[in-house]
């Protein structure tokens, strides 16, 4: 039997029982839709977290070192010079101050950094620019504000503020840029970036560094760089092994990404396991329908065999009907799954406010879903197909 004839016969058989076919594939539709919706939503949440926390900067290494004295940029320069594998090492100091615009006043977290900090962390500028090396060296009184702070200080998260001034203490500072919000500030706290030199001389009076960030050389093994950094800091500050474990914590963005992927994979496996129950029920429904089809079409099977159809032709026909049903359910399930993911992501975005969740459908997930449908069709359709193929043509023609 030609494949085109086989397809025509399959379509005719399913077309004659459209209602029953639609009900039969319902379990497949629900199962595939659940898998696609959950994996797409989990992928979207992962991507949102990656974008929000800056995990795309895979070469970043964060260094926390608690000692009996304050860390300075001189310490960071020595770290970069003595530990192979870094393009540069920078840091940030933190403090709080009262800040005011023309109409509003609020408490602000001051993040004192050097210009390279923005490049290292991948900070995105929505307006203006970050301050330059020349401005940092000269002590220019400029600041970069984060977007979430615009509502607090200017009553408008989309306000164009480049060139406007803010007062910190008794001094006026020019806003030269607005960065994308990191989404980690709560309440009415304002976040702004100031040149490290200005913070030390005019705002906090401190030159201490609270947070160290290293940017690894491309191609370096980050685990080796992390280990070398820990060993160097322990030696530099004359720490014992116990003090090293208690006072030094170094980690890379790659390790955080790996942990995030592992967590999301666990959720995906759990959701898939739950959805597989529906797929199992759908497969049983497919088998039940195919057995019913065989019973109803015994005389047709006998006639086909009498006209020269081989057992393999009968097997292929019923097997193709089963696979076609499952694929149809899979396609419908993929469509409904993506629509469901869009609905859930919209709900998650409304609830989270600061996090934009967009469903992410991986092509491999769609391929796997289609493969599962074919597998279910073959697995649950093979038995009825073989039963049809083994029917005796004489007895089948006499069947009432």
Secondary structure, DSSP 8 states (H G I E B T S, - for coil): --HHHHHHHHHHHHHTTHHHHHHHTHHHHHHHHHHHHHHHHHHHHHHHHHHHHTTT-TTEEEEEE--SS-B-HHHHHHHHHHSTTEEEEEEEEEEEEEEE-SS-EEEEEEEEE-THHHHHHT--EEEE----HHHHHHT--EEEEETHHHHHHHS-TT---TT-EEEETTEEEEEEEEE---S---TT-EEEEEEHHHIIIIIS----BSEEEEEE-TT--HHHHHHHHHHHHHHHTT--HHHHHHHEEEEEHHHHHHHHHHHHHHHHHHHHHHHHHHHHHHHHHHHHHHHHHHHHTHHHHHHHHHTT--HHHHHHHHHHHHHHHHHHHHHHHHHHHHHHHHHHHHHHHHHHSS--------HHHHHHHHHHHHHHHHHHHHHHHHHHHTS-HHHHHT--
